[in-house]
């Protein structure tokens, strides 16, 4: 039995990582403007209040939304669950 590794399975594994880093770095670059604007308008205090409000919203969302338990297998990566 000969095992041939093509590019398709490897691409399916690496694409989520590529998307993760692309979105992360893009969001970091986009967030510089609003952070600078908030700091310019109200100083460090307003900036920390905005971050605190956002963290409260994220925490409430994590507590309110239902817990979904899914077990992922290697088959999910290749489209065959």
C-alpha positions in Angstrom: 0.0 0.0 0.0 1.4 3.3 -1.1 0.4 6.5 0.8 0.5 9.6 -1.3 0.2 12.9 0.5 -1.3 15.5 -1.7 -1.6 19.2 -1.1 -5.3 19.2 -0.4 -5.3 17.7 3.1 -2.4 19.9 4.2 -4.2 23.0 2.8 -7.3 22.2 4.8 -5.2 22.1 7.9 -3.3 25.3 7.3 -6.1 27.5 6.0 -7.7 28.0 9.4 -4.4 29.0 10.9 -3.8 31.4 8.0 -7.2 32.9 8.5 -6.6 33.2 12.2 -3.4 35.1 11.9 -4.7 37.3 9.0 -7.8 38.3 11.0 -5.8 38.8 14.2 -3.1 41.1 12.6 -5.8 43.0 10.6 -7.9 43.6 13.7 -4.8 44.8 15.6 -4.0 47.3 12.8 -7.6 48.5 12.5 -7.9 49.0 16.3 -5.0 51.5 16.5 -7.2 54.4 15.2 -10.1 54.0 17.6 -7.8 53.5 20.5 -5.8 56.6 19.7 -9.1 58.6 19.1 -10.4 57.5 22.5 -7.2 58.4 24.3 -7.1 61.8 22.6 -10.7 62.5 23.6 -10.7 61.4 27.2 -7.2 60.3 28.1 -6.2 57.1 29.8 -9.3 57.0 32.1 -11.8 56.9 29.2 -9.7 54.4 27.4 -9.7 52.0 30.4 -13.4 52.6 31.0 -14.1 51.6 27.3 -11.9 48.4 27.7 -13.7 47.6 31.0 -17.1 48.0 29.4 -16.1 45.8 26.5 -14.8 43.1 28.9 -18.0 43.1 30.9 -20.0 42.6 27.7 -17.8 39.7 26.6 -18.1 38.1 30.1 -21.9 38.5 30.1 -22.1 37.0 26.6 -20.0 34.0 27.7 -22.3 33.5 30.7 -25.6 34.0 28.8 -25.0 32.0 25.6 -25.6 28.2 25.9 -22.6 25.9 26.3 -22.1 23.8 23.1 -20.1 20.6 23.5 -18.8 19.3 20.3 -16.1 16.7 19.9 -14.0 17.3 16.7 -12.3 14.4 15.0 -9.7 14.4 12.3 -12.6 13.6 9.9 -14.0 17.1 10.4 -10.8 18.6 8.9 -11.3 16.7 5.7 -15.1 17.1 5.5 -16.0 13.5 6.5 -17.4 13.6 10.1 
